[in-house]
């Protein structure tokens, strides 16, 4: 039975195109304002999700349309490995309770199941949609369709009314910015090691990582800060702008240089760089149950959580879990 039969007859489903991005962004912001009281997911983040090399809107995204309002629902899935499939969906607040969310979740699951034969034969395959943390209608939707909560992530923020503390670098560490055409592979290598302790991490090839950073605003050389131990990249703070606020897109410290204050020094350096540019608001995303205590680090730096996202999961095929689940995982 087509999933569209769950919808009232005046609503239709189609694949989106790039021309639809402004209207999709407006729909997401309407949902954010209803749930969080603030716009959270920016147009820039939407464009970044659409720029992922594995993403094809013809097969990986869906729009629900109303003839009188326009876009009232949107969802997409994304995966780089076929065994861990991410998803996200929103419904216009005036159109909740009309079967849109169930329809979109069903489409996401249908698409995720198409990845099963493409995954490594031994791999456990799971669909992992994210929802607004604590949003009861979304929580009920997930549990009613056989999903269970596996993780919480937070978006944290600092608003600086004075210059941040100067970074205190561990002995033997110097800081410099990225040199394009020279440092990309070393940055990838350092982050791949650093994030081997991150829940849900799976190996990402250099080619795929570079393809995700294929625009100047996603890898700005003067905002990519490298903590150097001689010729080795010991830690990285990859920063960008999301609209008018600063964003620490990735912060990672290799195992050998942890517990010496390097993460905090990188964070203070990033805050200072934004402050000197006149940017007072800086944010980042973090695993609220971080295996390495990242949340505590950010709180010590003066950051506070703004919103939470919960990741839910449905196992589509049992097998070997290939993503990092604990610090004991290699």
C-alpha positions in Angstrom: 0.0 0.0 0.0 1.5 3.4 -0.9 2.5 5.4 2.1 0.7 8.5 0.6 -2.6 6.9 1.5 -1.9 7.9 5.1 -2.3 11.5 4.0 -5.5 13.5 3.4 -6.3 13.6 -0.3 -5.4 17.2 -0.7 -1.8 16.6 0.3 0.7 15.3 -2.1 4.3 14.0 -1.9 7.2 14.6 -4.3 11.0 14.8 -4.4 12.5 18.2 -3.8 14.9 20.1 -6.1 17.5 22.7 -5.3 15.0 25.4 -6.3 13.0 24.4 -3.3 15.7 25.0 -0.7 14.6 28.5 0.4 11.0 27.2 1.0 12.3 24.1 2.8 14.5 26.3 5.0 11.4 28.5 5.8 9.5 25.3 6.7 12.2 24.1 9.0 12.5 27.5 10.7 8.7 27.5 11.3 9.0 24.1 13.0 12.1 25.3 15.1 10.2 28.4 16.3 7.3 26.3 17.3 9.4 23.8 19.2 12.4 25.7 20.5 11.2 29.3 20.3 14.1 30.2 18.0 15.3 29.4 14.6 18.0 26.7 14.9 18.8 25.0 11.6 20.2 27.5 9.1 20.0 27.7 5.4 23.7 27.1 5.3 23.4 23.8 7.2 20.6 22.7 4.8 22.8 23.5 1.8 25.7 21.6 3.4 23.5 18.5 4.0 22.5 18.7 0.3 26.2 19.0 -0.8 27.2 15.6 0.7 28.6 13.5 -2.0 26.3 10.5 -1.3 23.1 12.6 -1.2 20.6 12.5 -4.1 17.4 14.5 -3.5 15.6 12.4 -6.1 15.9 9.3 -3.9 16.8 10.6 -0.4 14.4 13.4 0.3 10.7 14.1 0.2 8.3 17.1 0.4 4.6 17.1 1.4 2.7 19.8 -0.3 -0.6 21.5 0.5 -2.4 23.5 -2.3 -3.2 26.4 0.0 0.0 26.6 2.1 2.8 25.1 0.1 5.4 22.9 1.8 4.0 21.4 5.0 6.5 18.5 5.5 10.1 17.6 4.6 12.4 14.7 5.3 15.7 13.4 4.1 18.1 10.5 4.7 21.9 10.3 4.3 24.5 7.6 4.6 28.1 7.2 3.5 28.4 3.5 4.4 25.0 1.9 3.9 24.8 0.5 7.4 24.2 3.6 9.5 21.5 5.7 7.9 20.7 9.1 9.3 17.4 10.8 8.9 15.6 14.0 9.8 12.1 15.3 9.2 9.8 18.3 10.0 6.1 19.1 9.8 4.6 22.5 9.7 3.1 23.2 13.2 -0.3 23.9 11.7 -0.4 20.5 10.0 0.5 18.1 12.8 -1.7 15.2 13.4 -2.6 14.7 9.7 -0.4 11.6 9.0 2.5 13.7 7.5 5.1 12.6 10.1 4.2 8.9 9.8 4.3 9.1 6.0 7.7 10.7 6.0 9.1 8.3 8.6 7.8 5.4 6.5 9.5 6.8 3.4 12.7 7.2 5.3 12.5 3.5 6.4 11.7 2.3 2.9 14.8 4.2 1.6 17.0 2.9 4.4 16.0 -0.7 3.6 17.3 -0.2 0.1 20.8 0.2 1.6 20.8 -3.2 3.2 22.1 -5.2 0.2 24.8 -2.5 -0.3 26.1 -2.7 3.3 29.1 -5.0 4.3 27.6 -8.5 4.6 28.5 -8.8 8.3 27.2 -5.3 9.3 24.4 -4.5 11.5 22.2 -2.0 9.6 20.1 0.6 11.4 18.1 3.7 10.6 18.8 6.6 13.0 16.5 9.6 12.7 17.0 12.6 15.0 14.2 14.5 16.6 13.8 17.6 18.8 14.8 16.5 22.4 11.8 16.2 24.7 9.2 16.9 21.9 6.4 14.5 23.0 4.6 14.1 19.6 7.9 13.2 18.0 8.8 10.8 20.8 5.5 9.1 20.5 5.9 8.8 16.7 9.2 7.1 17.1 8.1 4.6 19.8 4.9 3.8 17.9 6.9 2.8 14.8 9.4 0.6 16.7 12.2 3.0 17.3 14.0 3.6 20.6 16.2 6.4 21.9 19.9 5.8 21.7 21.6 9.2 22.2 21.2 12.9 22.9 23.1 15.6 21.2 23.2 19.3 22.2 23.8 22.6 20.5 25.8 24.8 22.9 26.5 28.5 22.9 28.6 31.2 24.5 27.7 34.9 24.2 30.8 36.9 25.0 30.5 40.4 26.6 34.2 40.6 27.2 37.3 39.1 25.6 37.7 35.4 26.3 40.7 34.1 28.3 43.9 33.8 26.4 44.7 30.2 25.5 47.3 28.4 27.7 49.1 26.0 25.4 50.7 22.8 26.7 54.4 22.7 26.6 55.8 22.0 23.1 52.6 23.0 21.3 52.4 25.9 18.9 49.4 27.2 16.9 49.0 28.1 13.3 46.3 28.3 10.7 45.7 25.9 7.8 47.8 26.2 4.6 45.5 25.2 1.7 46.9 22.5 -0.5 49.3 21.4 2.2 47.5 20.5 5.4 44.2 18.8 4.3 45.5 15.3 4.6 47.2 15.9 8.0 44.0 17.5 9.3 41.9 14.6 8.2 44.3 12.1 9.7 44.3 13.9 13.1 40.5 14.2 13.1 40.0 10.5 12.1 42.2 9.5 15.1 40.5 12.0 17.5 37.0 10.9 16.5 37.8 7.2 16.9 36.6 7.8 20.5 33.3 9.4 19.4 30.1 7.4 19.8 28.8 6.3 16.4 32.0 7.1 14.5 32.8 5.1 11.4 35.9 5.4 9.3 35.7 8.1 6.6 38.1 8.1 3.7 40.2 11.2 3.0 38.5 11.5 -0.4 35.0 11.6 1.2 36.1 14.0 4.0 37.5 16.4 1.4 34.4 16.1 -0.7 32.4 17.2 2.3 34.6 20.3 2.5 34.5 21.3 -1.1 33.4 24.9 -0.6 35.5 27.8 0.7 33.1 28.5 3.6 33.3 24.9 4.8 37.1 24.9 5.2 38.1 28.6 5.6 41.9 28.6 6.0 42.1 31.5 8.5 39.5 29.8 10.7 41.1 26.3 10.8 43.4 26.3 13.8 46.1 23.7 14.1 47.8 22.8 17.4 51.2 21.6 16.3 53.6 19.3 18.1 56.6 19.8 15.9 55.4 18.7 12.5 52.5 16.7 13.8 48.9 18.0 14.1 48.0 17.3 17.7 44.6 19.0 17.7 42.3 20.9 15.3 39.6 23.5 15.7 37.8 23.8 12.4 35.6 26.9 12.6 33.1 28.5 10.2 30.4 31.1 10.2 26.7 30.1 10.2 25.0 33.2 9.0 26.0 35.9 11.6 27.4 33.7 14.4 30.6 31.7 14.8 30.5 27.9 14.8 33.1 25.5 16.0 32.3 22.8 13.4 34.9 20.3 14.6 37.1 20.2 17.6 39.4 17.2 18.0 42.5 16.3 20.0 44.6 13.2 19.4 44.8 10.7 22.2 48.4 11.3 23.0 47.9 15.0 23.7 44.7 14.8 25.8 44.4 15.7 29.4 46.9 18.5 29.1 44.5 21.4 28.5 44.9 21.4 24.7 41.1 21.2 24.0 40.4 24.1 26.2 43.3 26.1 24.7 42.0 25.5 21.2 38.5 26.5 22.3 39.7 29.7 23.9 41.8 30.5 20.8 38.7 30.0 18.5 36.6 32.2 20.8 39.3 34.9 20.7 39.5 34.8 16.9 35.8 35.3 16.6 35.7 38.0 19.3 38.4 40.0 17.4 36.3 39.8 14.3 33.4 41.4 16.2 31.5 38.1 16.6 30.1 37.7 20.1 28.0 34.5 19.7 29.7 31.2 19.1 28.1 27.7 19.1 28.9 24.1 18.5 27.2 20.7 18.5 28.2 18.0 21.0 27.3 14.5 22.1 25.7 15.1 25.4 26.9 11.7 26.6 30.4 12.2 25.1 32.8 9.3 25.8 35.6 11.7 26.2 33.9 14.3 28.4 33.5 17.0 25.7 30.4 18.4 27.3 32.3 19.1 30.6 35.0 20.8 28.6 32.6 23.1 26.9 30.8 24.0 30.1 34.2 24.9 31.7 34.7 27.2 28.8 31.5 29.0 29.6 29.2 27.4 27.0 25.6 26.4 27.8 23.2 24.1 26.0 20.5 25.8 23.9 18.6 22.9 22.3 18.8 19.2 22.4 18.4 16.6 19.7 17.6 12.9 20.4 18.7 10.1 18.1 16.3 7.2 17.8 17.1 3.9 16.1 15.5 0.9 14.5 17.5 -2.1 13.6 16.9 -3.1 10.0 19.3 -6.1 9.9 21.2 -7.7 12.8 24.9 -8.1 12.5 28.2 -6.8 13.7 28.1 -3.2 15.0 30.7 -1.4 12.9 30.4 2.0 14.6 32.2 3.1 17.8 30.1 2.4 20.9 32.6 2.7 23.7 36.2 3.8 24.4 37.2 0.1 24.2 36.4 0.1 20.5 39.3 0.5 18.1 
